[in-house]
Amino acid sequence: MRRFRTVLLAAVCVLPLSGVPAAAQPPQGPVFEDGEAQPVFDPAQAVREDLFVTAPVDSDHDGQRDRVHVQVVRPAETEQGLRVPVVYQASPYYSGGNDVPNHNVDTELYVPERPGHRSLRTTVGDQRVAAAVDIEWAYEEYLLSRGYAVVYAESLGTGESTGCPTTGAENETIGAKAVVDWLNSRAPGHDAGGAPAVADWSTGKVGMIGVSYNGTLPNAVASTGVEGLEAIVPIGAISNWYDYYRSDGAVVAPGGYQGEDADVLAKYVHTRADREPCRAVIDQLTAEQDRVTGDYSPFWDERNYLDDVDRVRAAVLAVHGLNDWNVKTRQAAQWYEALRENGVPHKIWWHQSGHTDLITLREQEWLRELNRWFTRYLYQVPNGVEDEPRATVQRENGSWVEEPEWPAPEAEDVVLRPTPGGADRGGLTTARTPGRVVESLQDDATRTAEDLAAAPSSPNRLAYVTEPLAEQVRVSGTVRAELALAFDRPAANVTALLVDQAPDGAVSVVTRGWTDPQNRHAIDRTSPIEPGTTYRVQVTMQPDDYVFAPGHRLGVVVLSSDHDFTLRPKPGTGLSMDLARTSITLPVVGSIG
C-alpha cells in the first residue's frame, strides 16, 4: 500500500513539477542468503582509480613522508552513493623482482672467540633462482560481484611507492596500515595530479588477505590493533621473521631458497624507480641480520608480530600447507596458538600441499568459507561462522575433516626413547635404555637429509624406528627431541627428522627441526661448546598433523647439517649421542604400542 501510494503521488504531482527531474533510483545494495553475500553486482562495470596514500614514516630519509601507491577497484554503484566494505591486499611483488645473488652457504660455522664476542663475515654466493610472484588475483571478480571493493597497495620501496623495503620491519607495517587509515578518513590521499582523494564510498570495514609476503602484511597490520581492520586471512604467512631465516640459533633457509636472507629479499623487491635512497638502508639489513651467530636480536624482535598479538582485534582465518617448507608450519601454528590464548576469533585450514593458495586446491568450498568470514565480519551479518568447527584439515588421502580445534584436543604426549643400532636402524620404545650407550655420527653436508634417512645404514646419521604400528597413529602438534650430545669440534649444526617407514622399507620425512647447540640456553645468546662435553640439546620440529598407517613404523633420524636448509661446513664434525639421556616427545592420538 505504501508503495502504491508513492506512485500515485508522483503521478498527481507531475504537471506542476514538470521542470524537476524525477528522483534517481537507489543503487543496488548487497544481498545475503544463508549467511553469504550474493553475486548481484557486475564486476565489468567496476570503477578503477589510482592514488597515493601518505604514511607517517620517512624510511628513505629524504625528508618527505613515504607515499603508498594504491589502486582501488569498486562496484559502479558506489558512484551513486552506495558505501561498501573493502578487501585489501598489500604486496611488494606487483612490480616483479630483481635478480639478486644469495649468500654462500658452503661455509664453516661460527666459533666464539670468547663469551659474548661477535665478529662479522662477508658472504658472497650462488645465483638466486626465483621467479617473480604471479600478481594476478583470482579473487577480484568474486569479491566485486558480492559488493566488496578491492584495494591493492604496493609495499614501501616497491613499484610506485616511495620508502624502503626492509623485510618485515616497522616501516612496512606503517605503510600498509596507512591504507586502512585512509579508508577510515584518518590518513591523507591524493591522485597523481595532487588533488585530494577520499574514500567516501567506504564503510570503513576492512579485511586483508594474501599469500606469503602478501599474507604476512595482514598479520603485521593486525598486530597494530588498527581500528577498521575487522578480519584478516593470512595464507602461508609469516608471524615471526626470525623463524623464517633462523631456527633456535641456526641459520636456516626457506625451502627452495638456500642462502636467502632478509637483505636478499629486500633487494629482490626493491623495484622503485629511484633506488639510491635505499642503498644504505639495505646495507644496514646486511650488517644487522647476523648470519654469523644466528642469535635473536633487536633486529629480529622488530620483525616479530607475536610480540603484539595482544593488540589484534581482527578475526583471523588462517590457511597453511602441512608440506610448506618455504614458510614453515611453525609460522601459522604459533600465531594461531597466540590468537587463541588472547581470545581473538580464529579458524584454521591445513592442507596437504606446499606454499600455495587454497583456491587452487578446493576452490568452491574455500570461496564459500571466505565469503562467510567476510560476510560475518565486514558486513556484520550474524551467520554463526564463529560457532562452527575451528579447524579444517586435509588428510593424506585427500579427504577433508572438520574438528573443534587444532591441534587435536585429544592428543596426548608420548615419550619415546632410542635403543642401540642407530647406524643402521635402532629401536624406538617407551622403555628406557639400560646403562650408558653412546652412538656416533659424522657430519656430511653434501648429502641430503632425505638420502640419509632412506639409507639402510650410514655413518652420517643415527636412525631409530618403532615396531610396526598395530593401529593408525596421528601426530598432531609439535614434536620435540631432547638429545644428549657431545661434539668433537666447538661448532656444529643439529638436525632431527620425524620419518615414516613403510612396510617395504621406503622412508619419507614427515617433519624436521634444527638448532645451534651454542644456543642451547637461549636463542639470543651464544654459549661456547667444549669438545667432549655432553650437553642437553632440544630440537623443536616444525608442527604437523600426520597420520601413520597401521603396519608402518614411526621413526626419528638425527644428523648434523641439513643440505637444503642449514649452512654447510666441510664434512667431518663428529657428534656422539647418549641414548639413555635422549628422548622424543610426540603429541599423539592413538597408541604407539
C-alpha positions in Angstrom: 0.0 0.0 0.0 2.8 2.5 0.8 4.5 1.7 -2.5 1.2 2.2 -4.4 0.5 5.5 -2.6 4.0 6.8 -3.5 3.4 6.1 -7.2 0.1 7.9 -7.1 1.6 10.9 -5.5 4.2 11.1 -8.2 1.6 11.0 -10.9 -0.5 13.7 -9.4 2.5 16.0 -9.0 3.9 15.5 -12.5 2.2 18.5 -14.0 3.0 21.2 -11.5 6.6 19.9 -11.0 7.3 19.0 -14.6 10.5 21.1 -14.5 12.0 19.0 -11.7 13.8 15.8 -12.7 12.4 12.5 -11.4 14.2 11.1 -8.4 17.0 8.7 -9.2 16.6 5.0 -8.4 18.6 3.9 -5.3 21.7 1.9 -6.2 21.7 -1.9 -6.0 22.6 -2.9 -2.4 24.2 -6.2 -1.2 22.0 -9.3 -0.9 22.6 -12.1 1.6 21.3 -15.7 1.5 22.2 -18.4 4.0 24.7 -16.1 5.6 26.6 -15.4 2.4 26.8 -12.3 0.2 25.3 -13.0 -3.2 26.7 -12.1 -6.7 24.4 -9.2 -7.6 27.0 -6.6 -8.8 28.6 -6.5 -12.2 32.4 -6.6 -12.0 32.7 -5.4 -15.6 31.3 -2.1 -14.6 33.7 -1.5 -11.7 35.3 1.8 -11.2 39.1 1.8 -11.1 41.3 4.6 -9.8 45.0 5.1 -8.9 46.1 7.2 -6.0 48.7 7.7 -3.3 48.3 7.5 0.5 50.7 9.3 2.8 52.2 7.1 5.5 53.5 8.7 8.8 57.1 7.4 8.2 60.1 8.5 6.3 62.0 5.3 5.7 64.1 6.5 2.8 65.2 9.6 4.9 64.5 12.1 2.1 62.7 14.5 4.4 59.3 13.5 3.0 56.8 11.1 4.3 56.6 7.9 2.4 53.7 7.5 0.0 52.0 4.3 -0.8 50.7 3.6 -4.3 47.2 2.3 -4.2 44.7 1.0 -6.8 41.0 0.9 -5.9 38.5 -1.3 -7.8 34.9 -0.7 -6.5 31.4 -1.5 -7.7 29.9 1.1 -10.0 27.1 1.6 -7.5 29.5 3.4 -5.2 29.3 6.3 -7.7 25.6 6.6 -6.8 26.2 6.7 -3.0 26.5 3.1 -2.1 29.1 2.5 0.6 30.8 -0.9 0.7 33.4 -2.7 2.8 36.9 -3.4 1.5 39.0 -6.4 0.9 42.6 -5.2 0.7 45.8 -6.8 -0.4 49.2 -5.2 0.2 52.2 -6.6 -1.7 55.8 -6.0 -2.5 55.5 -8.1 -5.6 53.2 -6.2 -8.0 56.2 -4.8 -9.9 58.1 -8.0 -10.1 61.6 -8.6 -8.6 65.3 -8.2 -9.3 68.0 -10.8 -10.0 69.9 -11.0 -6.7 72.6 -13.4 -5.6 72.1 -15.4 -2.4 74.6 -15.8 0.4 77.2 -18.6 0.2 76.1 -21.4 2.5 79.2 -23.7 1.9 81.0 -22.1 4.9 82.4 -23.0 8.2 80.3 -22.4 11.3 80.9 -19.6 13.8 83.1 -20.3 16.8 83.0 -17.6 19.6 86.5 -16.3 20.4 85.2 -15.6 23.9 81.8 -15.5 25.5 79.8 -12.6 24.2 82.2 -11.7 21.4 80.9 -11.2 17.9 82.5 -10.8 14.5 81.1 -10.3 11.0 81.9 -12.2 7.9 81.4 -11.1 4.3 79.3 -13.5 2.3 79.1 -13.9 -1.4 77.4 -16.6 -3.3 75.2 -18.6 -5.6 72.8 -17.0 -8.0 69.3 -16.6 -6.6 66.9 -18.6 -8.6 63.4 -17.2 -8.2 60.6 -16.1 -10.5 58.5 -13.0 -9.8 55.4 -13.8 -7.9 52.2 -14.0 -10.1 50.4 -10.8 -9.2 47.1 -11.6 -11.0 44.5 -12.1 -8.3 41.8 -14.8 -8.7 39.6 -13.2 -6.0 38.8 -9.8 -7.6 35.7 -10.6 -9.7 34.3 -12.9 -7.0 34.5 -10.2 -4.3 33.3 -7.3 -6.5 30.2 -9.2 -7.6 29.3 -9.6 -3.9 29.6 -6.0 -3.0 33.2 -5.6 -1.8 35.6 -3.0 -3.1 39.1 -4.5 -3.8 42.1 -2.4 -2.9 45.7 -3.1 -3.8 48.7 -1.3 -2.4 52.4 -1.6 -3.3 54.6 -2.1 -0.2 57.1 0.6 0.6 60.1 0.8 -1.7 58.3 -1.2 -4.4 56.8 -0.1 -7.7 55.4 3.4 -7.5 55.6 3.6 -3.7 58.4 5.5 -2.0 60.2 4.5 1.2 62.4 1.4 1.5 61.8 -2.3 1.7 63.1 -3.8 5.0 61.7 -7.3 5.1 59.1 -7.0 7.8 60.3 -4.0 9.8 58.0 -1.5 11.4 58.1 0.9 8.4 56.5 -1.7 6.2 53.7 -2.2 8.8 53.1 1.5 9.0 52.9 1.8 5.2 50.3 -1.0 4.9 48.4 0.3 7.9 48.1 3.8 6.3 45.8 2.4 3.7 43.4 1.2 6.4 43.6 4.6 8.0 42.8 6.3 4.6 39.8 4.0 4.2 38.6 5.4 7.5 39.4 9.0 6.8 42.4 9.1 9.1 45.2 9.5 6.5 45.5 11.8 3.5 45.4 10.6 0.0 45.9 12.2 -3.4 45.8 11.4 -7.1 48.7 11.6 -9.5 48.0 15.3 -10.0 48.0 16.1 -6.3 44.2 16.5 -5.9 42.8 15.1 -2.7 41.5 11.6 -2.9 38.9 10.4 -0.3 37.3 7.1 0.3 33.8 8.4 0.9 32.4 5.2 -0.7 33.9 3.0 2.1 32.1 1.8 5.2 35.5 1.7 6.9 35.2 -2.0 7.4 38.3 -3.7 6.0 39.5 -7.2 5.5 43.1 -8.2 4.4 44.1 -11.3 2.6 47.1 -12.6 0.8 49.6 -15.5 0.3 53.2 -15.5 1.6 54.5 -11.9 2.0 51.1 -10.7 0.9 49.6 -12.7 3.8 52.3 -11.6 6.2 51.4 -7.9 5.9 47.9 -8.6 7.2 49.5 -10.2 10.3 51.7 -7.2 10.7 48.9 -4.6 10.3 46.6 -6.6 12.6 49.3 -6.6 15.3 48.9 -2.8 15.5 45.2 -3.1 16.6 44.3 -0.5 13.9 40.6 0.4 14.0 38.6 -0.7 11.0 40.6 -3.8 10.2 37.9 -6.3 11.1 39.2 -9.6 9.5 42.4 -11.0 8.0 43.1 -14.1 6.0 46.8 -14.9 6.1 47.7 -17.7 3.7 51.1 -19.3 4.0 52.1 -16.2 6.1 54.9 -15.3 8.4 54.3 -14.4 12.1 58.0 -14.1 13.1 60.7 -13.3 10.5 63.4 -14.8 12.8 61.8 -18.2 12.4 61.8 -17.7 8.6 65.5 -17.3 8.3 66.7 -18.8 11.6 65.9 -21.7 13.9 66.9 -21.6 17.5 70.2 -20.0 16.7 70.9 -21.9 13.4 71.0 -20.0 10.1 68.3 -21.8 8.2 66.9 -21.0 4.7 63.4 -21.1 3.5 62.9 -24.2 1.4 63.9 -23.8 -2.2 65.9 -20.6 -1.4 69.1 -21.8 0.2 71.2 -18.8 1.1 68.4 -16.2 1.1 68.2 -13.8 4.0 66.5 -10.6 4.9 68.8 -8.4 2.8 68.4 -10.6 -0.3 64.6 -10.4 -0.1 64.7 -6.7 0.3 67.0 -6.3 -2.7 64.7 -8.6 -4.7 61.5 -6.5 -4.1 63.3 -3.1 -4.3 61.7 -2.0 -7.5 61.0 1.7 -7.0 62.4 3.8 -9.8 65.0 5.7 -7.8 67.0 3.1 -5.9 69.8 5.2 -4.4 67.9 6.5 -1.3 67.5 2.9 0.0 71.0 1.5 -0.6 72.2 2.5 2.9 69.0 1.1 4.5 69.5 -2.3 2.8 73.2 -2.3 3.7 72.1 -1.9 7.3 70.0 -5.0 6.9 73.0 -7.0 5.8 75.0 -5.8 8.8 72.3 -6.4 11.4 70.7 -9.7 10.3 73.8 -11.5 11.6 74.5 -14.7 9.6 77.4 -15.4 11.9 75.9 -16.3 15.3 72.3 -16.7 14.2 71.2 -15.1 17.6 67.9 -13.5 18.1 68.4 -9.7 18.4 66.6 -6.4 18.4 66.8 -6.6 14.6 64.6 -9.7 14.6 62.5 -8.6 17.5 61.2 -5.7 15.4 60.0 -8.3 12.9 58.2 -10.5 15.4 54.5 -9.9 15.3 53.9 -12.3 18.1 55.2 -9.5 20.5 52.0 -7.5 19.8 49.4 -10.3 19.3 47.5 -9.0 22.4 46.6 -6.0 20.2 45.0 -8.0 17.4 41.3 -7.3 17.2 40.6 -8.6 13.6 39.0 -12.0 13.3 41.7 -14.4 11.8 41.0 -17.1 9.2 44.5 -18.7 8.7 45.5 -21.1 6.0 48.7 -23.1 5.7 50.2 -26.1 3.9 51.3 -29.0 6.0 54.1 -29.5 3.4 55.1 -25.9 3.1 58.9 -25.8 3.6 59.2 -22.2 2.4 57.1 -20.5 5.0 57.2 -23.4 7.5 54.3 -24.6 9.6 55.6 -23.0 12.8 54.6 -19.6 11.4 50.9 -20.5 11.4 50.9 -22.7 14.4 52.5 -20.3 16.8 50.3 -17.4 15.5 47.2 -19.5 15.8 48.0 -20.5 19.3 48.7 -17.0 20.4 45.4 -15.7 18.9 43.5 -18.4 20.7 45.1 -17.6 24.0 44.2 -13.9 23.5 40.6 -14.6 22.7 40.7 -13.5 19.1 38.1 -15.0 16.8 40.1 -17.7 14.9 39.9 -20.5 12.5 42.5 -22.5 10.5 42.6 -24.6 7.4 45.5 -27.1 7.0 46.0 -28.6 3.5 48.5 -31.3 2.3 50.2 -29.1 -0.3 53.1 -26.7 0.0 53.4 -22.9 -0.4 50.2 -22.2 -2.3 46.8 -20.6 -2.2 43.9 -22.8 -1.2 41.8 -21.5 -4.1 43.9 -23.7 -6.4 43.1 -26.8 -4.3 39.5 -26.6 -3.2 38.0 -23.6 -4.9 34.3 -23.8 -4.3 34.4 -24.9 -0.7 37.2 -22.3 0.1 35.3 -19.4 -1.6 32.2 -20.3 0.4 34.2 -20.2 3.7 35.9 -16.9 2.7 32.5 -15.4 1.8 31.0 -16.4 5.1 34.0 -15.0 7.0 33.9 -11.6 5.3 30.1 -11.5 5.4 30.2 -12.0 9.2 33.0 -9.6 10.0 32.8 -6.9 7.2 29.1 -6.8 6.6 28.4 -7.9 10.2 25.7 -10.4 9.2 25.3 -12.8 12.1 25.7 -16.1 10.1 27.2 -18.1 13.0 30.6 -18.7 11.4 32.3 -18.1 14.7 30.4 -21.1 16.2 31.4 -23.6 13.6 34.4 -26.1 14.0 37.6 -24.1 14.3 39.8 -26.4 12.2 39.6 -27.9 8.7 42.3 -30.5 8.0 43.1 -32.3 4.8 44.1 -35.8 5.3 46.8 -37.7 3.5 44.2 -39.4 1.2 42.9 -36.0 0.1 39.8 -36.1 2.2 38.8 -33.1 4.5 37.7 -33.3 8.1 36.4 -30.6 10.4 37.5 -30.6 14.0 36.6 -28.4 17.0 40.1 -27.1 17.5 43.8 -27.6 16.5 46.0 -29.3 17.5 43.7 -32.2 18.1 42.3 -31.7 21.6 42.5 -35.4 22.3 46.2 -35.6 21.5 48.4 -36.7 24.5 52.2 -36.5 24.8 54.0 -39.8 24.4 57.7 -40.1 25.2 59.8 -42.5 23.1 63.5 -43.4 23.7 66.1 -44.8 21.3 67.7 -48.2 21.6 71.1 -49.2 20.2 71.7 -49.7 16.5 71.3 -46.1 15.1 74.0 -46.5 12.4 71.6 -49.0 10.8 68.1 -48.8 12.4 67.9 -48.8 16.2 64.7 -49.2 18.1 62.3 -46.6 19.5 60.3 -47.6 22.5 58.6 -46.2 25.6 61.2 -48.0 27.8 64.4 -46.5 29.0 67.7 -47.8 27.6 69.5 -49.6 30.4 73.1 -48.4 31.1 75.0 -45.8 29.2 75.1 -46.4 25.4 76.7 -43.8 23.2 76.4 -43.8 19.4 78.1 -41.5 17.0 77.8 -39.9 13.6 79.9 -37.7 11.3 78.6 -34.7 9.6 78.4 -34.7 5.8 76.6 -31.7 4.5 77.0 -32.9 0.9 74.3 -35.5 1.4 70.6 -34.5 1.7 68.6 -35.4 4.8 66.2 -37.4 2.7 69.0 -39.6 1.3 70.4 -40.1 4.8 67.0 -41.0 6.2 66.4 -43.6 3.4 69.8 -45.2 3.6 69.7 -48.7 5.3 72.9 -47.7 7.1 75.1 -44.6 7.3 78.0 -43.2 9.3 76.4 -39.8 8.8 73.2 -40.2 10.7 71.5 -42.1 13.6 68.1 -43.7 12.9 65.6 -45.2 15.3 62.2 -46.7 14.5 59.3 -48.3 16.4 57.9 -51.7 15.8 55.2 -51.8 13.1 52.2 -49.9 14.3 49.2 -52.1 15.2 46.8 -49.2 14.6 46.6 -45.8 13.0 48.6 -43.2 14.9 48.1 -39.5 14.4 50.7 -36.9 15.4 49.0 -33.5 15.9 51.1 -30.6 17.1 54.8 -30.2 17.8 57.4 -32.9 18.2 60.4 -32.2 20.4 63.7 -34.1 20.6 65.7 -33.9 23.8 69.2 -35.0 22.8 72.2 -35.7 24.9 75.1 -34.7 22.6 78.8 -34.3 22.7 80.8 -32.7 19.8 84.4 -33.1 18.7 84.6 -29.5 17.4 83.4 -26.3 19.0 80.6 -25.7 16.4 78.0 -27.9 14.8 74.5 -28.0 13.3 72.0 -30.3 14.8 69.0 -31.6 12.8 66.3 -34.0 13.8 63.7 -35.6 11.5 60.4 -37.4 12.1 60.1 -40.1 9.5 57.5 -42.7 8.2 59.0 -46.1 7.2 56.6 -48.1 5.1 56.4 -51.9 5.2 58.5 -52.1 2.0 61.3 -50.1 3.8 60.7 -46.8 1.9 61.3 -43.8 4.2 59.7 -40.4 3.9 60.4 -37.3 6.0 57.3 -36.1 7.9 58.8 -33.1 9.6 62.1 -31.8 10.9 63.8 -29.2 13.1 67.2 -27.6 13.5 69.2 -25.9 16.3 72.6 -24.4 17.0 73.8 -26.1 20.2 75.6 -22.9 21.1 72.1 -21.5 21.7 71.1 -24.4 24.0 70.4 -21.9 26.9 68.7 -19.1 24.9 68.2 -18.1 21.3 69.6 -14.6 21.9 72.8 -15.8 23.5 75.7 -17.8 22.1 77.3 -20.1 24.7 80.6 -21.8 23.7 80.8 -25.6 23.3 83.6 -27.5 24.9 84.5 -30.5 22.7 83.9 -33.8 24.5 81.4 -32.4 26.9 77.9 -33.8 26.7 75.1 -31.2 26.5 71.3 -31.4 26.6 70.1 -30.0 23.3 66.5 -29.6 22.4 65.3 -29.7 18.7 61.8 -28.4 18.2 60.4 -29.7 14.9 58.0 -27.9 12.7 54.4 -28.5 13.9 52.5 -31.1 11.8 49.3 -33.1 11.6 50.2 -36.5 10.1 48.6 -40.0 10.3 50.9 -43.1 10.3 49.1 -46.1 8.8 48.9 -49.5 10.5 52.0 -51.6 9.6 54.2 -48.5 9.2 57.0 -47.6 11.6 57.4 -44.2 13.2 61.0 -43.1 13.2 63.4 -40.4 14.3 66.6 -39.6 12.5 69.4 -37.4 14.0 72.0 -35.8 11.8 74.1 -32.7 11.8 73.9 -30.4 8.7 70.8 -30.4 6.6 72.0 -29.8 3.0 68.8 -28.0 1.8 68.4 -25.8 4.8 71.4 -25.2 7.1 74.8 -23.8 6.5 77.1 -26.5 5.0 80.5 -26.7 6.7 83.1 -29.2 5.4 82.4 -32.8 6.3 83.9 -34.4 9.4 82.5 -32.9 12.6 81.7 -35.7 15.0 78.6 -36.0 17.2 78.1 -38.5 19.9 74.6 -39.2 21.5 74.0 -40.7 24.9 70.9 -42.9 24.3 69.9 -43.2 27.9 69.6 -39.4 28.2 67.8 -38.9 24.9 64.0 -38.8 24.3 61.4 -37.8 21.8 58.1 -36.3 22.9 55.2 -36.6 20.4 51.6 -35.3 20.7 49.7 -38.5 19.7 46.2 -39.6 19.0 46.2 -43.4 19.2 48.5 -46.0 20.7 52.1 -46.5 19.5 52.4 -49.8 21.3 
